[in-house]
Amino acid sequence: MKKIYMSSEDLESHVHTIIRDMTLSEWKPDYIVGITRGGLTPANMLSQYLNIPMMSLDVSLRDSDVGPTSNCCMSEDAFAGKKILVVDDINDSGETLQWIVDDWQTSCLPNEPKWNDIFGDNVRFAVLVNNESSDFKNISYSSMGINKADEEVWIVFPWENWWKRKHNQ
């Protein structure tokens, strides 16, 4: 499997690309939601740069014994029309982001047809890396595209194994 190592400088560049694309689309969220674990660093960077509040949401489907945590307040905000930017490091299979869509819709007036317009309109998704073969296609902002159907790739983000890389240089 091919590994791509993202440096801290690469991370900053990717976040700037998302900021640029958001600015060009003339869309500004009321708050940013960082997905634990990988989405927290880019979400915090966006929050600091844009001076917009940030919240976190635990949707760790792979690295958690507890499972994802539902947040009815966020789904109610989305339904009420607040602009929310959901940030993760990668849209890999799409499972995490789809879980959010499904959870928010089912926890707040699940049969309301208004949900068809909420995602992509007032709730948008940003990722540093978008796997184009992912089942989740509702990404509004991304900085880097890969296609795991063509080539198996693993992105190593700067916060992963940072203690090992620092001492090996």
Beta strands, then each sheet from edge to edge (+ up, - down):
strand 1: 2-5
strand 2: 31-36
strand 3: 54-58
strand 4: 84-91
strand 5: 123-131
strand 6: 141-146
strand 7: 153-156
sheet 1: 1+ 7+
sheet 2: 3+ 2+ 4+ 5+ 6+
end
